[in-house]
Amino acid sequence: MSKHPRRESPAKAAKAQAEARTQAKAARTQAEAAQAQADLAETKVKVAEEQDAAIARALQEDEARRQADLTETAEKEAEAVPDWPPDPPAGRGSGGARQ
């Protein structure tokens, strides 16, 4: 046996290089896909936060409207209730004699 290292055939070396390029390309594609998934997840979180904020604002506005409606209704009801005790009818005083 010879002590010189064996050389690969040019075809075998080309095949190995092609395989290495394919593996590198696959690794880049996987990294890009992972980044795209991370970006999508981040976008989903932002959208969810914006939706939560919009819902919270809408609930606050609804509550403010409800309180305003309750106040308006209470004021209308207070105006509709006559004063108590009622004033005596005109022409009739207390302690007057009947004829």
C-alpha positions in Angstrom: 0.0 0.0 0.0 1.1 3.4 -0.8 1.3 6.2 1.8 -0.1 8.8 -0.6 -3.7 9.8 -0.1 -6.1 8.6 -2.6 -7.6 11.2 -4.9 -11.3 11.2 -5.6 -12.4 11.0 -9.1 -13.5 14.4 -10.6 -17.1 13.0 -11.0 -17.2 12.0 -7.4 -15.9 15.4 -6.3 -18.4 17.3 -8.4 -21.2 15.2 -7.0 -20.0 15.9 -3.4 -19.9 19.7 -4.2 -23.4 19.6 -5.7 -24.7 17.8 -2.6 -23.0 20.4 -0.3 -24.6 23.2 -2.3 -28.0 21.5 -2.1 -27.6 21.1 1.6 -26.6 24.7 2.1 -29.5 25.9 0.0 -31.9 23.7 2.0 -30.5 25.1 5.3 -30.9 28.7 4.0 -34.5 27.9 2.9 -35.3 26.4 6.3 -33.8 29.5 8.0 -35.9 31.8 5.8 -39.0 29.7 6.5 -38.3 29.9 10.3 -37.9 33.7 10.0 -41.1 34.0 8.0 -43.0 32.0 10.7 -41.5 34.2 13.4 -42.6 37.3 11.5 -46.1 35.9 11.1 -46.3 35.1 14.8 -45.2 38.6 15.7 -47.7 40.1 13.3 -50.5 38.0 14.8 -49.5 39.2 18.3 -49.6 42.8 17.1 -53.0 42.3 15.5 -54.4 40.7 18.6 -53.1 43.5 20.8 -54.7 46.1 18.4 -58.0 44.2 18.5 -57.9 44.0 22.3 -57.3 47.8 22.4 -60.2 48.4 20.0 -62.5 46.2 22.0 -61.5 48.0 25.2 -62.2 51.4 23.7 -65.6 50.2 22.4 -66.5 48.9 25.8 -65.5 52.1 27.5 -67.6 54.1 24.9 -70.6 51.8 25.4 -70.3 52.2 29.2 -70.1 56.0 28.9 -73.2 56.0 26.6 -75.1 53.7 29.0 -74.3 56.0 31.9 -75.4 59.0 29.9 -78.6 57.2 29.0 -79.3 56.3 32.6 -78.7 59.9 33.7 -81.0 61.2 31.0 -83.7 58.7 31.9 -83.4 59.5 35.6 -83.7 63.2 34.9 -86.8 62.7 32.7 -88.4 60.5 35.4 -87.7 63.1 38.0 -89.4 65.8 35.9 -92.4 63.6 35.3 -93.0 62.9 39.0 -95.2 65.7 40.6 -94.1 67.5 43.7 -95.3 66.0 46.9 -97.3 67.0 48.8 -99.3 68.6 46.0 -100.3 72.2 46.2 -104.0 72.8 47.2 -106.2 73.6 44.2 -106.8 77.3 43.6 -109.7 78.8 45.5 -109.6 76.3 48.3 -107.8 77.3 51.3 -107.3 75.4 54.4 -109.8 76.0 57.3 -112.4 77.6 55.1 -116.1 77.0 55.9 -118.3 75.2 53.5 -121.5 76.7 52.3 
